[in-house]
Amino acid sequence: MSTLRYAVVQVADEWRVISSRHQLGRFPSRDQAIELGAGFARQALASGHSVELVVQGGCGELVAQDLPPVHESAP
């Protein structure tokens, strides 16, 4: 099984989440895009896939990221 890759990249003044075949969303902030990308990555992991999440750094390089913890809503 191949690795599913999700990338968070900046395009002009917005952040996008993309995979090998789809653009998954556009966001005003990097953090919002990372949260969505991590959510897709977690779903893929739960389905048994190998996953990689990469985020564009300040110089344009793509940096592999550990999945951030899930934010739980307050009761």
C-alpha positions in Angstrom: 0.0 0.0 0.0 1.4 3.4 -0.9 1.8 6.3 1.5 -1.0 8.9 1.4 0.5 12.4 1.5 -1.2 15.6 2.7 0.5 18.9 2.2 -0.2 22.3 3.7 1.1 25.1 1.4 0.7 28.8 1.1 -0.6 30.2 -2.2 -0.7 34.0 -2.2 -2.5 35.1 0.9 -4.2 31.8 1.8 -3.2 28.3 3.0 -4.3 25.2 1.1 -4.5 21.5 2.0 -3.8 19.3 -1.0 -3.3 15.6 -1.5 -2.0 13.8 -4.6 -5.3 14.0 -6.3 -7.4 16.7 -4.6 -7.3 20.2 -3.2 -9.1 19.8 0.1 -9.6 23.3 1.3 -8.5 27.0 1.4 -7.9 28.8 4.7 -6.9 32.3 5.9 -4.5 30.8 8.5 -1.7 28.2 8.5 -3.1 26.7 11.8 -6.5 26.2 10.4 -5.1 24.4 7.3 -2.8 22.2 9.5 -5.8 21.2 11.7 -7.8 20.1 8.6 -4.8 18.3 7.0 -4.1 16.5 10.3 -7.8 15.4 10.5 -7.6 13.8 7.0 -4.3 12.2 7.9 -5.8 10.7 11.2 -8.8 9.3 9.2 -6.5 7.7 6.8 -4.4 6.2 9.6 -7.5 4.8 11.3 -8.3 3.1 8.0 -4.9 1.4 8.0 -3.0 3.6 5.5 0.5 4.9 5.8 0.3 8.7 6.0 2.7 11.6 5.7 1.7 15.2 6.6 4.0 18.0 5.3 3.8 21.7 5.9 5.5 24.5 3.9 8.1 26.2 5.9 9.2 29.9 5.8 11.6 29.3 2.9 9.1 27.3 0.8 10.5 23.9 1.8 8.1 21.1 2.8 8.7 19.8 6.3 7.3 16.5 7.6 5.2 17.0 10.7 4.1 14.8 13.5 0.3 14.8 13.8 -0.8 17.4 16.3 -3.1 16.2 19.1 -6.8 16.1 18.7 -8.5 19.2 20.1 -11.4 18.1 22.3 -14.4 20.4 22.8 -15.2 21.5 26.3 -18.2 19.9 28.1 
